[in-house]
Amino acid sequence: MTTLNTKIQPPIVDKKPTNLKKHKDTRVDEYFWLNERENPEVIDYLERENEYTDKMTAHTKKFQEDLFEEMKGRIKEDDSSVPYKLNGYWYLTRYEKGKDYPIYSRKKETLDADEEILFDCNVEAEGHNYFKLSGLNVSPDNKLIAFGVDTVSRRKYTIQIKNLETGKVYPEIIETTTGGSTWAADSKTLFYTKKDDETLRSNKIYRHVLGTSVSEDVEVFNEIDDTFNTFIYKTKSRKYLVIGSSSTLTSEYRILKADNPTGEFKIFQPRIRGVEYGIAHYEDHFYVLTNADKATNFKLMKVAEGNTTKENWTPVIAHRDHVLLEDVEIFKEYLVISERDNGLNKINIKRWDGTVDYYLPFDNETYTAYLSANPDFDTKILRYSYNALTTPNSVIDFDMETKKKEIKKEQEVLGGKFDKENYVSERVWAIAEDNTKIPMSLVYKKGIKKDGSNPLLQYGYGSYGSTIDPYFSSVRLSLLDRGFIYAIAHVRGSEYLGRSWYENGKLLAKKNTFTDFIDCSKYLIAEKYTSANHLYAMGGSAGGLLMGAIVNIAPDLYNGIVAAVPFVDVVTTMLDESIPLTTGEYDEWGNPNEKEYYEYMKSYSPYDNIKIQKYPNMLITTGLHDSQVQYWEPAKWVARLRELKIDDNLLLLHTNMEAGHGGASGRFEALKEVAEEYAFLLDLESIKE
């Protein structure tokens, strides 16, 4: 067991109390001033915390390097994606040995054709600490490609256009965008989404014509409701341009024929609060995936092109109480439906003429299966991916007519030591305090005894309806091979067991997420998978909020916690409308300008509920340029924890001074962050190599 080296003193930061008043309630925030990003005192404090973390973990540095090399050693360095075909070209992404960034290329008509390099990101990234290429979008005539670049990690992309025949990049530079764009049918008109400079909300759609000044670009849509984001895409049939607007609970679309780029977008179905829908086009109809009329788990409707409003929608697949309809993929002869039943992914294939209707067979207790890249409309081949906690990812081409499948690629785990027969996965169910059954997916090495002595890492997220499926990770083997059990807690707030599972873990039911996670921990201890001395928890972003909540509520259940970019200052952040994402989050957390939500939020917000008590060993990570969870949330949290906790356990804050929410951009650089987290956990178990 590692305890504090008392000779090395943790950083002390000045208290400068700020009174935060709302609803006749005053919160005193001594560390509010840490939000001054340009203040040298703030930078100094973050750097002192980094120095302290370095000193406290100096004895694990060699181990971190070994873990990094071990994890990197399992990854095929000269790897490439499975090519997909679109509009006469095969597109692929590949990596070269010893290089951090991808190379994007294509081949005309056959895979034997000469390779045409679109972008070598290793060249493009030179001179940048961070580099991300996004939104690659080839024009219908195959001659141009639009692309977005972010070199700061604030997710503000600059769009440019490259001529694929000459290799020349055009002078037009479009700043502060999402990076994505969509070509009209004429291959010269480009639509893109601008972001608000301050909040980073995607709020405006513009039209740009190749060869004209960006200053002449036409605003075609402005989403004035600050709880909504907007985006634009083209239907798979290529017939329509679609502008979407969405908030957490509501959506709205506008459509325009792609061969009429200067025309006016027409509303598909006006927004109705609480009604979500998505659209796909086929022949002379649209197919609408929607929760309208209390279809909590969604249903599929269809409507003729001419008059698309809701009263004209007719049913294709009815709502089902126990099956979540997640997505549809439309082909010329087939409709493919992705659904989730009792937490497991299912893929249903139907012919449009009604002669075929079957499910893909999957035989595992806990697995992940999802549709992959299927951009080609006129094909009988469905591409999907499959993996499980013990099974590396496979990309599979399935012939929907003959039902024959071809594994195009199975993820290679290098190093010669991996054999999936050496590991066991299972799904277990904990009982929550309100008698709800909470599923967990577990994986561990064969032969482990349930005697309470195993180290166990429990992972959770539980927000936005985002489901963490039981997926394979070659990186995770570094824990499993050293005796760790790994558990994913499918707590409420995700959609693992359908839409109601999400509804029961948000707004005024948010605390279910936290108590579910704790009840999962108690189950794992009671069933002797582990014990409180060997139980660890990890979560990032909204999962970092989960970590912050559980250490306030049940600190004695855990020996160590890793919280990455944690959202821990809920009330203050949700009251600050200048922060990116805030207003769009009201449907998830509630609007604290309303007293009921303010009080509920305040009752669980990790920063506001730090107590004078013992806390587990904790490693907290953040990025100075994070646009989603601002760096000052974890910084303030650590400062207040240092002040109030009454133990000698480790409390470490590591700020990446160059990165944002997603961490480092190089494919192996991110592994260094994982190695740091794993070394922290393994060291607490006195595992040194």
N, C-alpha and C positions, 0 to 999 in steps of 0.2 A: 504494500500500500504506500503510495507516495503522499507525503504531506509537505507543508510549506517549508521552504528553506528560509528561516527567520532572519538570516544574516542579510538577505536581499530584500530591501524594503520596497513595497509596491508604491507606485506613483500617488501623489496627493494632488488633488486639483481644487482650485478655489471654489468656495460656495458663494454665489451671487444671487440671493433669493429673488425670484420673480413671482408676483401674485397673479395667478390665473383665475379669473372670476367668470362664472357662468351659472345661471339659474340660482342666484343668491348663495352659491357655493364657492369657496375659495380654496384652490389647491396651491401650495407653495412649492415651486420648483427651483431648487438651489442650483441646478445645473442647466437651466434653460439656455444660458448663454453659449453653451457648446455648439449651438446651431450656427454660429458665426464662422462659416467655412473659410473666410479669408483672414480671420484673426490669427496672428502668429502664436498667441497663447494656446489656441485650440490645436493648431498643428503641432506645437511643442508637446502638448499633453498626449496626443495620439502617438507621437514618436516615442515619448517616454514609456507609454504602455507597450509599444512594440519592443522596445529595448528590454523591458521587464520580462515580457513573454520569452524573448530570446534567451535571457539569462536563466529563467526558470526551466526552460526546456533544452538547455545547452547539452545536457547529458544524453538527450535523445537524437541529437542532430545526425549522428552516424546512422542510427536506426532509421530515421526519416529518409536518408539517402538510399539505404538498402531497400526500404519499402518501395520507394519511388522506382528504383531499378527493377525490382521484382514485379511491380504492377505493369510497368512499361514493357517488361520482357514477355508478358503474356499477349501483348497486342501486336498484331501483324503490321509492321511499319510501312511496308510497300503494299498497302491494301487498296482495293477499289470497290466502288458500289456496283450493284447489278445494273447494267444499262437499261434504260427504258426508251421506248420509241415515241416520238411526237413529230407529226407533220413532216415525215420523210427523213428524220435524223434520229440516230441513237445518242442519248446523252449519258455521260458518266462522270463520276467524281472519283479521283484517285489520290493516294498519298505516296510520296517517295521516302525511302529509308533515310532517317536522320533529319527529316524536315517536319516542321510544325503545322504547316497549313495545306489545305487542299488545292488540287489542280482540277479545274473544270474543263471538260472537253466534249467534243461530239464527233460522230462519224456518219457520213452520208449513206443512207439506205441499208448498208450491211456493216456488220462488225469487223469485216475484213478491210474496210475502206481506210484510207489514211486518217490519222487522228488530227483534228483541228483544235488547237488549244484556245479556249475562250478566255480563261484567266488562270495565271499561276499566282496564287495568293502569297506564296513564299517571296516572290519578287515584289508584289504590291505592298506587303507588310514591312518591307525594309525601312528602318528608321522610325518605326512606330512601336511604342510599348504595348499598344492594344490595336488589333485590326480585326474587323468583321465585315465580310462581304455578304450582302443579302439581296433578296428580291430579283434574282436573275430572270429576265423576261425577254424572250426572243420574239421579234416581230413576225407576223404571219407569213411574210415573204422570205423569212429565214436570213435576212441580210443585216439586221441590226439587233443589238442587245442592250436593254436598259439594266442598270445595276445600281445598288445602294452601298455606300461605304460609311462605317462608323469607326473613328480612330480614338474615341475618348471613352467609350462604354457608357454613354448617357442615352443610347438608343435614339440619337438624332442622326439620321442617315442623310448623306448627300447623294442625290441621284445624278448619274451621267449616262451618256449613250455612246456606244462603241459601234463602229462600222466593222462587221465581221469579214467583209471582203478585203478591206484595206488595212484593218487593224487600228485605224485612226480613232481617237476619242474626240467626240465633238466638243466645242467650247462651252456649250450650255451646262451650267452648274445649278442644280436645284437643291437648295438647302433646307434643313429642318423638316425632313419627311420621315415616313415610316420605313422607307427603303423600297417598298413594293410599288409596282406600277402595272398598268394594263394597256396594251395596244388596241386601237380600233382596227377594223378590217383593212384600212388603207395603208397600214404599215408606216404611217408618218405622224399620226395623231396619238399622243401618249397621255393617259390619265394617271394622276398620282394623288397621294394623300399628304397634306401638310399637317404639322403638329403645332400647337400653341407653344410659343417660345418659353413661357414660364412653367405652365402646368404639364407640358408635353402631351396634352390630350390631342388625339387625332381628330381634328375638327373641320377640315375643309378639303374638298376635292377640286383639283384644278385640271385644266386641259392645256397641253403644250403641243405646239406644232413644230416638227423638226425644222431646224434652220432659222427659227425666229428667236427673238430675245425672250428670256425667261420673264422679264418685266411685262411682257405682253400676254402672259398666260391668263386664261380666262377662268375665273372662279365659277364652277358649275353647281356647287352645293356647299352650304355652310350649316353645320350641325350646331344650332345655337343652344340646345339644352346641354348644360355642362355635366350632366350625369351620363351622357351618351358619347360613344366613339363612332367614327365613320371610317369606311374602307370601300375599295372598289375592286371588282374582279370581272372575269368573263365566264359565261357558262361553258360547260364542257362541250356543248354542241357548237360553240363559237358564234352563235347567232345573236346573243345579247350581252351588252355591258350591264353590270349590276352595281348600284351603289347601295351599300348596307349601312344601317345605323343600329347600334345595339347598346343597351345598358345591361346590368346584371339580370334583369327580369323581363325586358321588353325589346322587341326588334321591329324593324321597318325596312322595306326595300323599295328601290326605284329602278326601273328598267328602261333601256334604250337599245334599239337595234345597232349592232356593232358596225354596220355599213353606213350609219347615219350619225357620225360623231358630233356634228354641230347641232343635232336635234335636241329636243327637250326630254329629260328623264321623266317618266311617268310613275306615280306612286303605285306600287303593286297592291298593298293593303295598308291603310293608315295605321299608325301605332295605336295600340290599346294597352294601357298599363297592365303588366302581368302576362301579356300574350307574347310568346316567343314563336318565331317561325323561321324556316330556312327554305330556300327554293332551288330546284334543279330543273333544267329544261330538256324536253324530249319531244321531237316532232312538233305538233301544234299545241302541246300542253305543257304546263308547269306542274311539277310535283312539289308538294308543300309538307314539310316535316314540322309539326306544330303541337303546342300544348293547349290550344284554344278549347274553350268549352269544357274546362276541368279535366282535360286529358293529361294528367300529371306526368305520366311516363311517356307522353308524346304518341301521336298517331300520324299516318301518312294520308294526305288528301291530294286530289288533282283538280286542275282548273284549266279551261281553254285559254289560249293566248289573249283573246280579245278583251275579256272583262274579268279581271283577276281578283276582285274583292271577295272577302270571306264568305258572303252569302252564296257565292257560286261554287265554293269548294265541295267536292264530293269524295266520299271515303274510298281509300284503297286498302289500308290496313288499320283496323280499329284499335282503339286504346285498350291496353291490357294492364290489369292491376299489378301484376308481378313481373312484368317484362319491360325493361327500359329500352325504347327505340332510340338508338344513339345516332345513326347516320344512314344515308343511302348512297349508293354509287350507281350511276346510270350508264348503261351500254346500249348499243343499237338494238340488240336482241334480248338483253337480260337486265333485270333489276336485282341489285344485290343489297341486302339489308344487314346492317350491323346492330346487334342488340345485346342486352346484358340480362341474364336470368340467374337469380340467386348468386350474384356477384361474378359469374363467369361469362366471358365473351362468346357470342354465337354469331355465325355468319350464314344467312339464309339466301339461297339463290332461286330466282323465279324467272321463267321466260315470259315475255310480254304477252305471248299468245295463250298463256295459261296451261301449256302442256308439261311444264317442268316446275317442281317446287320441292326443294330439299335443303338440308343443313349440311355444312361441312362437318365431318366427324372429328372430334377431339377427345382423347382419352387420358385425362389427367385430373387430379383432384384440385389442382390450383395451377393456372397457366395464364398466358397473355396471348391473344390472337387479334390482329387488327389489319385492316385494309392498308396496303402500301400504295406506291405511286401507280395510279391507273389513269394517265392523261388521255389515252387513246380511246376514242368513242366506239370505233368500228372494229371490235376484236372479241373473240370468244375466250380470251385468256384473262383470268383474274389474278392479280398479284396480291399476295398477303404475306404477313410475317407471323411467325410463331416462336415463342420461347417460354421457358418456365424457370423457376428458381434454380433447378438443377440442369437445365438444358439450354445451351447457347442458342442465340437467335438464328432462325432460318428465314430466308426469303424464298417464297414458293410461288411458282407459276402453275395455276390450276386451270385446266381446260374445262370450261363449264358445260361443254357438249359431251365430251367423252368421259369426263370425271377423272381423267388422269392428271396426276400432279408431278411436277418436276422441281426438285430442290435446286434452285439456281445458285444458292450460296448458303453455307452454314458457317457462322462465325468461328474462326479458328482461335483456339486458346493455345498459345505457344508455350514453350518451356518444358513440354514433355511430361508434366506431372498431373495434368487434369484428366480425370476419368469420371464421367457423370454418375457412374455406378457407386462411387465412393461417398455420395451425398444423398440425403433424404430430405424431401419436402413434405409438409402436411398443412392442412387447414384445421384450425381449432376455433372454438367459440367460447369467449368469456361471457359472463353474465353481468350486465351493468346494474347500477344501483336501482334503476327503474325496471329491472327484469328484462330489458332488451338484450338479445344475443348479439355480441360484437365479434365479427370474424377477424381472424389473424392468419397470415401466411407465414410459415416458419421454414427455415432451411438450416441444416447443420450437417456435420460430418457423421457418417455411419459409426455406430459404436458408442456414442455419447450416453452416459448414464444420467438418469434423472435423479440426482442426489443433492440438488441445490448448489453444487459447486461450480457450475458452468458459467463463464462470462456470457452475457447476452446483450446484444444491442437491439433496442426496440425503436423502430422508425415510425414517424407519423407526420401527417400534413393536415388534412381535414378541413379545408376551406374551399369556397368557390365551386363546389361540386366537382372539384378536380380529384380524380381517382388515381391512387398509386397502385398500379397493377403489380402482381408478383412477377417480376422480370429477372432475367439472368444478368449477372454482373461479374466479369472476370476480375475486376478490382476487388470485389467483396471476398474473393477466395483468400486474400491475405488475412482476413479475420477468421474465416471458417477453418482454414488450415492450422490456425493457432488455437483452436478449441472454442471459438465463439459460436453461439447460436445467433442467427439474424431473424428478426421478427418485423413484419409490416403490420401495424394495427390499422384495420380498415374502419376507422372511427366515423361517427356521424359528422356531416359537413362535406363528405365526399359523396359520390353517386354510386358507390360500390353495390349497394342493394336497392338501387333505383332512386328516382327523384325525391321521394319522401325522406330518404336517408340524408339527403342534402338539406331539405327544408327543416329537418329536426336538428340541424347543427349550425344554424346561422341566426342572425338577429337576436331575438330574446330567448333563443334556445342554444346560443353559442356555447354555453358552459357544458353542454352534453359532450362536445368534442374533447374537453379537458378531462371530464370524469370518466368518459369511455376509455381514454388512454390509460388513466390511473387504474381503472378496473381490469384492463388487459394486463397491466404490470402485476397487479395482485394475483391474477389467475396464473401467470407464469411462475410466480413465487410459490403459490399454493400447490401447483402441480410439479414443483421441484425441477422445473427446467433451469431455474437459477435461484438466487437469493438477493436480498437488498444490498449485500456487500459486493455483489458481482453484476448488478443490473445497471445498464447504461441506456440513455435515451438521446435521440438525435432528431433534429428538424431544422428546416430553413425557411426564411421569409415568414409566411403565415404559419408554417410549422415551427418557426422560432418563437412565435407568439405562444404556441402550444407548449414549448419548452419553458418559457417564462411563467406560464400559468401553473404548470405541474410542480415546479420547484417552490412556488409560494404555497401551494395547497398540500403537497405530500413530499417534502424534501427528503424524508427519511427512507423513501423507497428506492433511491438511486445513489449509486456511488459516483457517477459522473454524467455530465451533460455536454453535448456539443450543440451549440445554437449558431447557425449560419445566417448572416444578414437578417437578424430577428426583428420582427415587427412587435415592439414591446411597449411603446408609448402611445397606446391606442387613442386615448381621449384627446390629447394635445394634437396629434396628427390629424384625427378626424375633424377637429375644429378648425384646421388650417387649410383653407380652400386654395391657397397658392401652391401647395405641395402637389406634385404630379399624382394623379390617380384618385385623390381624395373624394371629390364629388361623385365620381363614378362608383364609389365603394359604399355609398349609403344603403344600397339594397342588400349588401352583404352584412354590414356591421350595424346599420342603423345610423340615423342622423342625430348627432349629439346636441344639435340645436333644439331638439325636442327633449324635454326633461326625462321622460321615461327611458329613452335610449342612453342619454348621458349617464344616468344613475346606474343602469345595468352595465354599461361599458366600464365605468369607473370601478365597479365591483370586481372585475376580473383583470383589468389592464395590468400587466406584470409590473410596470414601473411604479404605478400608483399603489401597489399592494405588497411591496417589499416590507418584510417584518424583521424585528430583532429576533433572529432564530438562526439555527445552523442551516447551511446550504451545501449541496453536493459540490464536488470538484467540477469546475466549469471552464470550457474553452468557448469563447465567443468570437466570431469573425465577421468582418464587414469590409466594405469598399468605400473609399472616400468619394467616388463619383457615382455612387448608387443612386439611380433615379426612382427606384421603387420604394426601398426602405432606406431613408436617409441615414448616413453614418452616425448622426448624433443620437439616434435612438439607442443602439447598443452602447455607445460611449457614456451616455447619461446613466443607463441601466447599471453598467459596471461601477461607475462612480458611487451611485447610491448603495449598491450591494456591498462595496468595500466598507462603506460607512456603517452599515447596519448589521452585517452578518457576524455571528459570534462563533467562528470555527477557524481551524488552521488549514482548511482545504484550499486547493488551488483555485484562483480566479484569474483567468488570462483573457486579454483582449488583443486580437491581432487585426490591424487595419491594413488592407492592401491600399497603399497610397496612390496606386495608378489605375485600379480597376473599379468596375461597378457591380451591379446586382449578380451578374453571371460569373464573376471572378475573371481569371486570366483567359486570354483568347487562344493561345496556342494549344494544340490538342494534348500535348504532354505537360504543359505548364500547370494545367488544372489538376493533374495527378499529384503535384507537389503539395497542393492544398489538402488533398485527400490523405496523403502520407502524413502530413502534420496532424490531422484529426485522428488517424488510426494510431499513430505513435503515442498520442495523448492517452487514448483508451487502453492500449496495450501496456503502457508504462504503469497505469493505475492497477493493472493486474500483475505487475512485476514480471511481465514478459518483455525481455530485453532484445530478443532477436527473432 
